[in-house]
Amino acid sequence: MELGFRRADGVAVVHVAPEHRTPWIGSLVFGGIVLTTVGAFIIDPARGIWPSGNMLPRLAPNFIANAIWGWGASSSIRAFTAGRESD
């Protein structure tokens, strides 16, 4: 199921398109694993924070936050482009 936003009389309403599937698991995995890895091994060293020791307590909240961000971004993109696809 896919959500989409439609404008009706100047008010945004939610449009549901059940014929399209949203990749929920892929969004969570991309957000959680890819973004956390980039943050820990590319962004942090560029800021002078080097990965060392037990990183799990520091990476666990980042993983959760990035997974939610990935899911939210995917849902928003799918919602705003739901009516624009031509099959």
C-alpha positions in Angstrom: 0.0 0.0 0.0 1.2 3.5 -0.8 0.1 6.8 0.6 -0.1 9.9 -1.5 -1.1 13.5 -0.9 -3.7 15.1 -3.2 -4.9 18.7 -3.1 -8.7 19.1 -3.0 -10.1 22.7 -2.7 -6.8 24.0 -1.3 -6.6 21.2 1.4 -4.1 18.4 1.2 -5.7 15.0 1.7 -4.1 11.6 1.8 -4.5 9.3 -1.2 -3.9 5.6 -0.7 -2.7 3.6 -3.7 -2.8 -0.1 -2.8 -1.5 -1.2 -6.2 2.0 0.1 -5.3 4.2 -1.5 -2.7 6.6 0.5 -0.5 9.9 -1.1 0.4 9.7 -0.8 4.2 12.4 -3.3 5.0 14.8 -1.8 2.4 14.2 1.6 3.8 14.9 0.5 7.4 18.0 -1.4 6.3 19.4 1.4 4.2 18.8 4.0 6.9 20.1 1.9 9.7 23.1 0.2 8.2 24.3 2.4 5.4 23.8 5.8 7.0 25.2 4.6 10.4 28.3 3.1 8.7 28.9 6.3 6.7 28.6 8.3 9.8 30.9 6.1 11.9 33.7 5.5 9.3 33.6 8.6 7.0 31.9 11.6 8.8 33.2 11.0 12.3 36.9 10.6 11.2 36.6 13.7 9.1 35.5 15.5 12.3 38.5 13.9 14.3 36.5 11.2 16.1 38.1 7.9 15.3 36.3 4.5 15.6 37.9 2.6 18.5 36.9 0.3 21.4 33.4 -0.7 22.0 31.3 1.3 19.6 28.0 -0.5 20.2 26.7 2.0 22.9 27.4 4.9 20.6 26.2 3.3 17.4 22.9 1.7 18.7 21.0 5.0 19.1 22.4 6.2 15.7 21.2 3.0 14.1 17.7 3.4 15.4 17.5 7.1 14.5 18.9 6.5 11.0 16.5 3.6 10.4 13.5 5.7 11.3 14.9 8.5 9.2 15.3 6.1 6.2 11.7 4.8 6.7 10.3 8.4 7.0 12.2 9.6 3.9 11.0 6.7 1.8 7.4 7.1 3.0 7.5 10.8 2.2 9.0 10.4 -1.2 6.5 7.7 -2.1 3.6 9.7 -0.8 4.5 12.9 -2.7 5.1 11.0 -6.0 2.2 8.5 -5.8 0.1 10.1 -8.4 2.9 11.0 -10.8 3.8 7.5 -12.1 2.4 6.5 -15.4 2.0 2.7 -15.8 
